[in-house]
Amino acid sequence: TLEELVNHFRAICCSLVPSHDELLL
């Protein structure tokens, strides 16, 4: 689902660039 994709994308971003996680959320 779209929500699963978003959650997966956020998980990747959080693991790659934690400093940007706050901006995405």
PDBQT receptor file of N, H, CA, C and O in Angstrom, charges set to zero:
ATOM      1  N   THR A   1       0.842  -1.210   0.000  1.00  0.00    +0.000 N 
ATOM      2  CA  THR A   1       0.000   0.000   0.000  1.00  0.00    +0.000 C 
ATOM      3  C   THR A   1       0.870   1.250   0.000  1.00  0.00    +0.000 C 
ATOM      4  O   THR A   1       2.083   1.171   0.189  1.00  0.00    +0.000 OA
ATOM      5  N   LEU A   2       0.248   2.394  -0.212  1.00  0.00    +0.000 N 
ATOM      6  H   LEU A   2      -0.738   2.458  -0.366  1.00  0.00    +0.000 HD
ATOM      7  CA  LEU A   2       0.998   3.654  -0.239  1.00  0.00    +0.000 C 
ATOM      8  C   LEU A   2       1.623   3.943   1.121  1.00  0.00    +0.000 C 
ATOM      9  O   LEU A   2       2.754   4.422   1.206  1.00  0.00    +0.000 OA
ATOM     10  N   GLU A   3       0.885   3.651   2.170  1.00  0.00    +0.000 N 
ATOM     11  H   GLU A   3      -0.034   3.262   2.101  1.00  0.00    +0.000 HD
ATOM     12  CA  GLU A   3       1.400   3.889   3.525  1.00  0.00    +0.000 C 
ATOM     13  C   GLU A   3       2.645   3.050   3.786  1.00  0.00    +0.000 C 
ATOM     14  O   GLU A   3       3.590   3.508   4.427  1.00  0.00    +0.000 OA
ATOM     15  N   GLU A   4       2.638   1.811   3.282  1.00  0.00    +0.000 N 
ATOM     16  H   GLU A   4       1.870   1.438   2.760  1.00  0.00    +0.000 HD
ATOM     17  CA  GLU A   4       3.787   0.928   3.478  1.00  0.00    +0.000 C 
ATOM     18  C   GLU A   4       5.010   1.484   2.757  1.00  0.00    +0.000 C 
ATOM     19  O   GLU A   4       6.129   1.423   3.265  1.00  0.00    +0.000 OA
ATOM     20  N   LEU A   5       4.773   2.033   1.552  1.00  0.00    +0.000 N 
ATOM     21  H   LEU A   5       3.863   2.082   1.140  1.00  0.00    +0.000 HD
ATOM     22  CA  LEU A   5       5.874   2.625   0.790  1.00  0.00    +0.000 C 
ATOM     23  C   LEU A   5       6.452   3.819   1.525  1.00  0.00    +0.000 C 
ATOM     24  O   LEU A   5       7.669   3.978   1.611  1.00  0.00    +0.000 OA
ATOM     25  N   VAL A   6       5.573   4.654   2.053  1.00  0.00    +0.000 N 
ATOM     26  H   VAL A   6       4.584   4.525   1.983  1.00  0.00    +0.000 HD
ATOM     27  CA  VAL A   6       6.012   5.838   2.790  1.00  0.00    +0.000 C 
ATOM     28  C   VAL A   6       6.815   5.431   4.023  1.00  0.00    +0.000 C 
ATOM     29  O   VAL A   6       7.878   5.989   4.297  1.00  0.00    +0.000 OA
ATOM     30  N   ASN A   7       6.299   4.465   4.751  1.00  0.00    +0.000 N 
ATOM     31  H   ASN A   7       5.436   4.012   4.528  1.00  0.00    +0.000 HD
ATOM     32  CA  ASN A   7       6.999   4.003   5.956  1.00  0.00    +0.000 C 
ATOM     33  C   ASN A   7       8.358   3.419   5.594  1.00  0.00    +0.000 C 
ATOM     34  O   ASN A   7       9.339   3.640   6.303  1.00  0.00    +0.000 OA
ATOM     35  N   HIS A   8       8.419   2.674   4.491  1.00  0.00    +0.000 N 
ATOM     36  H   HIS A   8       7.622   2.494   3.915  1.00  0.00    +0.000 HD
ATOM     37  CA  HIS A   8       9.677   2.071   4.046  1.00  0.00    +0.000 C 
ATOM     38  C   HIS A   8      10.660   3.158   3.638  1.00  0.00    +0.000 C 
ATOM     39  O   HIS A   8      11.847   3.083   3.955  1.00  0.00    +0.000 OA
ATOM     40  N   PHE A   9      10.162   4.166   2.937  1.00  0.00    +0.000 N 
ATOM     41  H   PHE A   9       9.198   4.227   2.679  1.00  0.00    +0.000 HD
ATOM     42  CA  PHE A   9      11.012   5.277   2.494  1.00  0.00    +0.000 C 
ATOM     43  C   PHE A   9      11.568   6.039   3.692  1.00  0.00    +0.000 C 
ATOM     44  O   PHE A   9      12.744   6.404   3.717  1.00  0.00    +0.000 OA
ATOM     45  N   ARG A  10      10.717   6.273   4.676  1.00  0.00    +0.000 N 
ATOM     46  H   ARG A  10       9.762   5.977   4.656  1.00  0.00    +0.000 HD
ATOM     47  CA  ARG A  10      11.159   6.986   5.880  1.00  0.00    +0.000 C 
ATOM     48  C   ARG A  10      12.197   6.177   6.629  1.00  0.00    +0.000 C 
ATOM     49  O   ARG A  10      13.159   6.728   7.163  1.00  0.00    +0.000 OA
ATOM     50  N   ALA A  11      11.998   4.854   6.667  1.00  0.00    +0.000 N 
ATOM     51  H   ALA A  11      11.216   4.406   6.233  1.00  0.00    +0.000 HD
ATOM     52  CA  ALA A  11      12.946   3.992   7.370  1.00  0.00    +0.000 C 
ATOM     53  C   ALA A  11      14.317   4.063   6.707  1.00  0.00    +0.000 C 
ATOM     54  O   ALA A  11      15.344   4.090   7.386  1.00  0.00    +0.000 OA
ATOM     55  N   ILE A  12      14.325   4.094   5.365  1.00  0.00    +0.000 N 
ATOM     56  H   ILE A  12      13.491   4.072   4.814  1.00  0.00    +0.000 HD
ATOM     57  CA  ILE A  12      15.581   4.175   4.626  1.00  0.00    +0.000 C 
ATOM     58  C   ILE A  12      16.246   5.526   4.874  1.00  0.00    +0.000 C 
ATOM     59  O   ILE A  12      17.445   5.593   5.145  1.00  0.00    +0.000 OA
ATOM     60  N   CYS A  13      15.473   6.591   4.783  1.00  0.00    +0.000 N 
ATOM     61  H   CYS A  13      14.499   6.537   4.563  1.00  0.00    +0.000 HD
ATOM     62  CA  CYS A  13      16.008   7.942   4.996  1.00  0.00    +0.000 C 
ATOM     63  C   CYS A  13      16.562   8.068   6.408  1.00  0.00    +0.000 C 
ATOM     64  O   CYS A  13      17.614   8.669   6.626  1.00  0.00    +0.000 OA
ATOM     65  N   CYS A  14      15.847   7.497   7.352  1.00  0.00    +0.000 N 
ATOM     66  H   CYS A  14      14.993   7.009   7.175  1.00  0.00    +0.000 HD
ATOM     67  CA  CYS A  14      16.268   7.603   8.751  1.00  0.00    +0.000 C 
ATOM     68  C   CYS A  14      17.589   6.884   8.960  1.00  0.00    +0.000 C 
ATOM     69  O   CYS A  14      18.422   7.334   9.747  1.00  0.00    +0.000 OA
ATOM     70  N   SER A  15      17.787   5.778   8.269  1.00  0.00    +0.000 N 
ATOM     71  H   SER A  15      17.110   5.412   7.631  1.00  0.00    +0.000 HD
ATOM     72  CA  SER A  15      19.011   4.995   8.440  1.00  0.00    +0.000 C 
ATOM     73  C   SER A  15      20.171   5.610   7.658  1.00  0.00    +0.000 C 
ATOM     74  O   SER A  15      21.330   5.484   8.051  1.00  0.00    +0.000 OA
ATOM     75  N   LEU A  16      19.846   6.280   6.542  1.00  0.00    +0.000 N 
ATOM     76  H   LEU A  16      18.904   6.382   6.223  1.00  0.00    +0.000 HD
ATOM     77  CA  LEU A  16      20.897   6.881   5.720  1.00  0.00    +0.000 C 
ATOM     78  C   LEU A  16      21.246   8.292   6.175  1.00  0.00    +0.000 C 
ATOM     79  O   LEU A  16      22.417   8.644   6.319  1.00  0.00    +0.000 OA
ATOM     80  N   VAL A  17      20.203   9.098   6.399  1.00  0.00    +0.000 N 
ATOM     81  H   VAL A  17      19.252   8.813   6.282  1.00  0.00    +0.000 HD
ATOM     82  CA  VAL A  17      20.438  10.488   6.799  1.00  0.00    +0.000 C 
ATOM     83  C   VAL A  17      19.527  10.882   7.952  1.00  0.00    +0.000 C 
ATOM     84  O   VAL A  17      18.546  11.596   7.746  1.00  0.00    +0.000 OA
ATOM     85  N   PRO A  18      19.838  10.427   9.164  1.00  0.00    +0.000 N 
ATOM     86  CA  PRO A  18      19.037  10.701  10.355  1.00  0.00    +0.000 C 
ATOM     87  C   PRO A  18      18.818  12.204  10.566  1.00  0.00    +0.000 C 
ATOM     88  O   PRO A  18      17.786  12.618  11.094  1.00  0.00    +0.000 OA
ATOM     89  N   SER A  19      19.780  13.002  10.156  1.00  0.00    +0.000 N 
ATOM     90  H   SER A  19      20.618  12.666   9.727  1.00  0.00    +0.000 HD
ATOM     91  CA  SER A  19      19.681  14.452  10.353  1.00  0.00    +0.000 C 
ATOM     92  C   SER A  19      18.569  15.041   9.490  1.00  0.00    +0.000 C 
ATOM     93  O   SER A  19      18.047  16.114   9.790  1.00  0.00    +0.000 OA
ATOM     94  N   HIS A  20      18.209  14.336   8.420  1.00  0.00    +0.000 N 
ATOM     95  H   HIS A  20      18.634  13.463   8.177  1.00  0.00    +0.000 HD
ATOM     96  CA  HIS A  20      17.164  14.827   7.517  1.00  0.00    +0.000 C 
ATOM     97  C   HIS A  20      15.800  14.253   7.883  1.00  0.00    +0.000 C 
ATOM     98  O   HIS A  20      14.776  14.685   7.355  1.00  0.00    +0.000 OA
ATOM     99  N   ASP A  21      15.792  13.279   8.786  1.00  0.00    +0.000 N 
ATOM    100  H   ASP A  21      16.624  12.927   9.215  1.00  0.00    +0.000 HD
ATOM    101  CA  ASP A  21      14.537  12.636   9.162  1.00  0.00    +0.000 C 
ATOM    102  C   ASP A  21      13.559  13.657   9.735  1.00  0.00    +0.000 C 
ATOM    103  O   ASP A  21      12.359  13.593   9.469  1.00  0.00    +0.000 OA
ATOM    104  N   GLU A  22      14.078  14.597  10.524  1.00  0.00    +0.000 N 
ATOM    105  H   GLU A  22      15.053  14.649  10.740  1.00  0.00    +0.000 HD
ATOM    106  CA  GLU A  22      13.207  15.604  11.130  1.00  0.00    +0.000 C 
ATOM    107  C   GLU A  22      12.568  16.481  10.065  1.00  0.00    +0.000 C 
ATOM    108  O   GLU A  22      11.423  16.910  10.207  1.00  0.00    +0.000 OA
ATOM    109  N   LEU A  23      13.311  16.745   9.001  1.00  0.00    +0.000 N 
ATOM    110  H   LEU A  23      14.241  16.397   8.885  1.00  0.00    +0.000 HD
ATOM    111  CA  LEU A  23      12.783  17.600   7.937  1.00  0.00    +0.000 C 
ATOM    112  C   LEU A  23      11.681  16.876   7.171  1.00  0.00    +0.000 C 
ATOM    113  O   LEU A  23      10.686  17.487   6.780  1.00  0.00    +0.000 OA
ATOM    114  N   LEU A  24      11.859  15.568   6.957  1.00  0.00    +0.000 N 
ATOM    115  H   LEU A  24      12.667  15.072   7.274  1.00  0.00    +0.000 HD
ATOM    116  CA  LEU A  24      10.870  14.798   6.205  1.00  0.00    +0.000 C 
ATOM    117  C   LEU A  24       9.574  14.656   6.996  1.00  0.00    +0.000 C 
ATOM    118  O   LEU A  24       8.480  14.684   6.432  1.00  0.00    +0.000 OA
ATOM    119  N   LEU A  25       9.718  14.505   8.312  1.00  0.00    +0.000 N 
ATOM    120  H   LEU A  25      10.607  14.483   8.769  1.00  0.00    +0.000 HD
ATOM    121  CA  LEU A  25       8.522  14.327   9.131  1.00  0.00    +0.000 C 
ATOM    122  C   LEU A  25       7.852  15.665   9.357  1.00  0.00    +0.000 C 
ATOM    123  O   LEU A  25       6.821  15.733  10.027  1.00  0.00    +0.000 OA
TER     124      LEU A  25
